[in-house]
Each structure stands twice: as structure tokens, then as C-alpha cells.
Amino acid sequence: ADREEILDCLIERHIADIDAYLRSVEQTEPPTSIDDLVGRGFDLHVAYYEAHPDAQRLWFGGRASPTVVREVHRYQRTVAERVHQLLIAFGAVPAQADPLNFEMLFVIGDSILERAFRDSVNANRRVIEIGRAALIAYINQALQELQPA
């Protein structure tokens, strides 16, 4: 009906594409550690955004529509829960780990990716490197709080 509806449909398509790609990688090579999860997450998203600059512009610059915002948040929650369960299954995190920590991992990671793509269609590798280290430190700290004293 209008420009916003077109953008909404495009972001939904990109979310479905990214999610299908992540699922296929998770099934063939599930993450086995926090470092692996964070590193691979960045690598997969960077590769997708560099290959699809239109998705990059929509994801980071097109969140004006309430539908787009809802879809982005739903995607972050869905993937965070799936990854949380995968890491529990592989013994990389304890079962009592708060799922909100994993959702925050994706929210913060999304902000890092936005910064990495701010000035170019190619990710700033230094931003990714610093962001990767920050996310690994964040989730490891959150999980360490679960360890008995």
C-alpha cells in the first residue's frame, strides 16, 4: 500500500534469509563455546550484510516502522533462545543461565554491527574485533556469576 509496507516486507525477507542461513550453520556446525558463538555470529552477519548492502541499510537505517522494530526484536529473542538452548545442550553453559543474557548478547552485538557498517558497505574490522572481545567478556562475566563461590 505504501513505502513503509514495502520496507516491512523487505526486512521480513532478509530476516528469514539470515535466520535460515544461521539455522543451517547451527545444524551442521553448532557452536561449542562462547568464543565460537560470538566469533561465528559476527562473521556470518558481516558476510551477509556485505553481500546484501540493501539489507544493511534496512536493518541499521530503516527501523522507523513499528513492524520493522517488532520484527528485529522478535528475531533477536528467537535466535538468542535457540543459541542458549544449543549451548546448554553442548555443555558450554549451565542450564540455569539466564536467557536474558543471551538476548542482550544479540542486542549489543547488533549495535556493534551497526557501528561497524556506519561509514561503509564493508564492515570496519577493528570495530568487529573490539566488539567481539567486549561481547565475550560480557557473557563470560554473566556466566561466571553462576559459578558457586
N, C-alpha and C positions, 0 to 999 in steps of 0.2 A: 504493500500500500504506500510506503514511503521509504525514505533513505534509511531511517532507523531500523525498519524491518529487514531491509536488505543486509545491513551490517550485522543484525542479530543472527540471521541465517548463516552468514559467512563465519561468524565466530563459533557458532554451534558446529559447523562443518570442521573447522580447524580443531576444536576441542575433541571432536570424535576421532579425527585423524591422529592427533597426538596421543590420545588415550589408547587407540588400537595399536599404535606403534609401541607404546610403553608396555602394554599387556603382552605383546608378542615377545619383547625382550625379557620381561619378567618370567615368562613361561619357559623360555629356552635358557636363560642365564639369570636366575633370581639373585637379588643382592644377598650377600653373605655377611656383610659388615656395614657399619655406619659409613666408613670411608668410601666403600664401594658404592653404597646407595647415593651419597651426596655427589661423588665424582661422576658417576654414570648419569645421575639426574641432570646435572649441569650439561654434560656432554651431549645427551640426547636432545635437550631443549635447545641448546645453542645450534646444533646441527639442523634441527627443524626450522628454527627462526631464520637461520642464514639461507636455507633452501627456499623458504617461503616468506619473503620480506613483507608481503601483504598481511600475513598472519601476525608478524611482528608489529606492524603499525596498528592493527586492530587490537591486539592484546594489550599493548602498552599505551596506545593513544586513543583507543575507541571505546573506553568504558563509560561513556556518557549515558548510554541506555540502561535502564534498570534491568532489562532482560540480560544484557551482556554481563553486568555486575553479578547478577544471580548465578549465571552460568559459570563464570570464573570461580566464584566462591564454592559452588557445588562441585566443580571439578577438583579444586584444591582439597576439599573434605573427602571426596571419594578416593582420590589417589592416596592421600595421607592414610586413610584407614586401610586400604589394600596393602600398602607398604608396611604399615605397622603389623598387620597380620602375617605377612611374609617373613618379616624379621623375627617375629616370635616363633614361627614355625621352624626357622633355621637356627634358633637358639642365639641369635645375635642380640636380642633384647629380652628382658624378662616380661612375663605375661602381664604383670601389674603396671607396666609402663603406661603412662597417661597418654591416650590418643591425641589429646590437645597438643602435646609436644611435637607430634609429627605433623599436625595441621599447621602449627607455627613454623615448622621447618619449611613447608611449601610456601607459606605466605612470605616469609623472609627471603626465601630463595627467589620468589617471583620479583621482589623488589630489587634484588641483586641483578637479576637478568635485565630488568628494566633499565637499570643504571648502565649495565654493560652494553646495551644497544642504543643508548641515548643519542650518541653522536654519529652512528654509522650503522649500515645494514650488517656489518660484521661485528661480532662481539669483541669488546675490549678484553683481551685475555688476562690482563693484570687485574681487572675488576673481578673476573671469574675466579682467578687464583686466590685473591683476598677473600672473596665471598665463600669459596669452598672451605677455606681454613676457619672462617668465622662460624659457618654452619656446623662443621664437625665439632668445634669446641662447644657450641651451644648444646647440641644434642647429647654429646658425651657428658657435659655438666649436668644436664637434666637427668640422664640415666644414672649418673654416679650418686645422685641424691637418693636413689632407690636401694643402694647398697647398704647392708647392715653396718652399724658403727663398730 
